[in-house]
Amino acid sequence: MIYKIRKIQALCLLLAVSGSWLMAQNVVLTREIHGLDADHVNNMKLTSYVDPGTSGKNQVWDLSGMKDEVDFMGSIQSAFEADADNNFPESNVVLNEGSSHFYFCQDDDALKACGMATTSGSVRMKFHRPYVKMIYPFAYGDAFEGDYDGTYFYSEEKQAGIAGTYSVKADAYGRLILPGGHEVADVLRVLSIRSYDIILGDLSNRNEITSYRWYARNERFPIAVLTSSFSTACGEGNTNYQAAYRLPTPQKEAIEQELPVSANIKVYPNPVENDFTIDYFLHSDSDVLFELYDNTGKKIAVLANGLKKAGSHKEYIQVEKYSMYPGMYFVRSLINDYSESTSFILAD
């Protein structure tokens, strides 16, 4: 598979401004919070399509004009449960939406599409070179692109070739206004464009799918999606539009209000010379995960993972256990569903 990752060009400048890179980017998509994990359900409202608005920093998108049409539910399950015919043996997770199943191979670094099938099995797409749907972590300004190919199965096992390209960019962040006047701050928008040709002998059917997805910090699924699909058949072009939204989960909003984790997590000494300590306080018994990242956003290690009792805690970290060079690093904390990051410098 070929894909290119372009990290934020102004990274060095952002680091010099003393804040944590991961925090400075508002929402950072991570495998732990935003990945496709089995047994999760996504309830949304299918709506009328609206203008997706502009890209850039500190945008305000007013999507309150979306008109509800019908309830929609997507679900995630393991590929072992869903792929009874073993058409996608490389996949490990499946997203079920309506009459379609989308098969993915997911690891700590990326979510890759292996193919799709209708519920009846009459239509299948199998990607020999998958396309990458998401890489982790992913923040404003990050982008990647590549190409993919596969086979299209239709009409009693007739086949056609598939060849396509894709590009994904976190092109904006800001505030989102949903129907009913519900406002969500600190939202990241991801623009995805995927094109492919279905090759039938000397004929080619062109397809292009453009999707805008808005992500909140502690929501696994997008809170709004706008998609336009263009296709050509027999020389004629046709465009279809789809839109959906969901309100953020109230329980997770309460977590942000009741658990001000960022004010309680400290890494010291800073700068670090040999070893360092993570000092934090929990308001209640909590699931705690600490991860170590370098200044490119690459995960180096899991520093702590498990259930901790309420109260004060310390994690003692030995630098010599990891391949670390002088520079800036980040400790990302995930306490229950609340994620924050803290930076420190490893001295020469």
N, C-alpha and C positions, 0 to 999 in steps of 0.2 A: 504494500500500500504506500501511496505517495501523499504526504500532506505536509504543509509548512506551517510553522507556528511563529507568529510575530508578537513578541512581547511588547509591553508599553515602552514607547520610544523615550518617554520622559522619565524613566524609572530612576535614573541617577539623580535627577533634579528633585523628584519626590522624596527620595531617601534623605537628601540633604536638608529637607525641611523638617526633620526631626520626628515626624509622626511615623507610625507603622504603615508600611506599604499596603498591607491587606486592609487595614482600617481606613486608609485614605481613599480607597477605591469604593467606599460604601459597601455595596453587596459584592461578595465573592462567592461564586458557585463552587461548591465542593462536593466530592463524591459522597461524604457522610450525610450531608443535609439535603442535597438536591439530586442525588443519584436515584436510579430506578430500583427500589428495594421491594421484594415480594411482599404480598399481603397488604399493600397500600391501595387506597381507593381515592380517585379524583372526581369530585362532584362539581360540575360546571353548568352554566347556562349558555346554550347556543343562542346567538343573537344576530342582529343585522350588522353588516360590515360598516365600519367608520374609517375616517382618515387616520393612519397610524402616526401622523405628526412628524416632527423633525428629530434629527440626531444631535448629539453633543452633550455638554455638561449642564446640569441644573435645569433640565427641561421640565415643563408641566404639560402632561398629556391629559386632555379632557375627553374621556371615553364615556361620559355619562349619557351620551346619545345612543348607546347600544340598546336596542329594544329586545327584550326577552322573547324567545320563540318556543324553546322546549328545554327540559332538563336533559343533561348529558352526564354519563358516568364512564370513566375509564378505570381500569384496574390493572395491577401488576401481579404476575405470578412467576414462579420459577419455570424455566424452559423444560425441565424434567416433567413437570405436570402438564404443560401445554402442548409440547411437540410429540404427540403420541406416535406419529408416523416417522419420527426421526429425520425430518426433512432439513432441519437446521441443527446438526449435532454440535456445532461450535458455539451456539448461543447458550446463555445461562439465565436470561431474564426475558420476559415477554410483556409487552404493553398491549392490552386488549381495549380497543376503542370501536364501539359499534359492531359491525360485521367483519372487522379486520383485526388480525393479530400481527404485531410488529416484533420481530425477533432481534435481540441485541446481544452482543458480547460486551460485558462490562467488567472493568478492573479498577484499581485505584486511580489510574491516570486518564482513562478515556471511556466513552460510551460509543460503541461502533455498531452500525446497523448490518445485520446478516441477511435480512430479507423480510418479506411479509407474505401473508396468506389470508384469503377470505375464510370465513367460518366454514363454508361448504367445501373448501379446498379446490374449487374450480379454477381459481386464479392464484398463482404464486409468483413471487419474485425472489430469486436467490442470488445474492451478491457474492461472487468469487473473490473480488477485491471489495471489501466493505467500504461504506462511506462513514466518516467520523461525525457523529452528531454533537458530541461535546468532549472537551478535555477538562481536566481538573488540576489545580484550581483555575478559575476563569473570571476575569475582572474587566472593568471598563478599559477599552483600548486594545484588549487582546483579540487576536484573530488567527484563523487557520483556514487552509483550503487544500483541495486535492482532487483526484479523480477516482472513479470506481467503475466496475463492470459486473455483468452477471447474465442470468438467463430468465426470460419471462415465459412462464408456463400458462397456457390457456386452452380452452376449448378441446377437452379430451386429450390432454397431454401434447398439444402442439407447442412448439417452442420458437422463441425469437431472442436475438441478442440484445443486451442492454449496455450502453456506454454513456457515462455521464461525468459531470463535475459538481463540486460543491464548494461553498465558502460560508464561513460563520464568523461573525464579528459582534462583540459587545460594543455597540455603536453609541449608546447613550445611557445616562442615568438621571434620575430626578424624582418627581412626584406624580402619582397617578390618581386620577379622579374617575371612580367607577360609577355605574348607575346607582341612583339613590343618593348621590352626593358623598359616597364613601371615599375618603382620601387615604392613600397609602404613601408614606414618605420613604425615601431611600430605596428606590426601585431601580433595578438594572434591566435595560432592554437589550435583547440579543436578536440580531438580524441574520436569518439563514436563507441562502439562495441555492437551490439544488436543481440542476438541469440534467435531462437524460434523453437519449434517443432509443426508441424500440425499433430495431432493424428487422424488417420483414422482406427478405430478398433485396430487391432494388428499391424498396420503399422504406421510408423512415418516418416514424411518428414522434414529433418533438414535444417535450413536456418541460415546463419550468414552474417550480413551486417556490414562492417567496413568503416567508413567515416572519412575523414580529412577535416576540414573546417577552413578557415583562415578569421579572422574578423579584420576590421579596426575600429578605435575609433568612428567615426561618421557615419558609414555605417550600415544601418539596416540589410541588407542581407550579407552573406559571399561574399568575393570577389573572392574566389576560393574554389572548392569542388572536392575531389577525393573519389570515392566510389567503393568498390569491394563487390560483392554479391555472396556468395557460397551457393549452395543448393544441396541436395541429393534427388533423386527419383528413386525407384526401385533399390537401391544399387549403383547407379552411381552418381558421383559428377560433378558439373559444376560451373564455376566461370564466372561472367560477370563484366565488368568494365565500369564505367561512370565517366566523368570529365566535369567540366564547370568552367568558370571564367567570371568576369565582371570588368571593370575599375571603380575606385572610381568616384563618382559624382563630376564634376569640381566645382560646386557651393559650395560644402562642403569643398573642398580643399581651396577655396578662403576665406571661413569663418575663417579657422585656420590662414591664413596669415594676414587677416585684423582685427581680433579680438583677440589680445593677452590677453585673460581674466585672465590667471593665474597671470600676473604681476599686476593686478589691484584689486584683491579680497584680503581683509585682515580681519582676525578675531582678535578682541582685546577686553579686555586685554587677554594675553596669558602667563601664565596660567589663567584660568577663576575661579573666586570664587563664584559669584552669577549670575550676568547677563553678557551678552557679546553683541558685535555689529559686524555685517557684513558690511563692507565698500567696495563699488565697483563702477566702472565707466563704463558706456555704451557709445559706439561710435554712436549708433543709437537707435531708438525705438526698443525694443526687448521683446520677451517672456522670462520670467525669472522664474526659478524653483530652490529653495534651499531645500536640504534634509539633515537631520541629521542621521548619522550612528555611531554605536559603533565600538569598535576595532575588532569585529568578522565579520563586514560587514553587520550586521543586521540594517535595517532601523528603526529608532525610530520615526521620525516625518517629516512632510513637514513644513518647516519654512516660505516659501514664494512661491507664485505661481500666475503669472499674467503678464500682459503687463506693461512694464515700459518705461518711456520716456528717451530719450538720456540725459546723464549727470551723475552727482554724486548721489549716493543713500546710505542710511543706513537702515539696518534692526536690530531692537532692540529685543533681545531674552531673555526671562526670564527662567532661568534654573529650577526653582521650578515647572514649568508647566509640566515637563517631569520626568520620573523615571530614573534619571541619578546618577550613582555612580562615585567616583573619578577614573580617568583614562584618556586614550586617546580617542578622538572622531574625526569625520570627517564631514565637511560640503561639500556636493557634489553640485556643481552648474551646471545647464544646461541653457545656454543662447543661445536662438535659437537652433542650432544643435551642439553647442560647449560645451563639458563637461570637467570639471576639479574638483579637490578636494583639500581642505585645512584642515590641521590638527590643533587641539588644545588640551590642557590638562585641565581637570577639577580637581582642587586642592582639598585636604581634607578639 
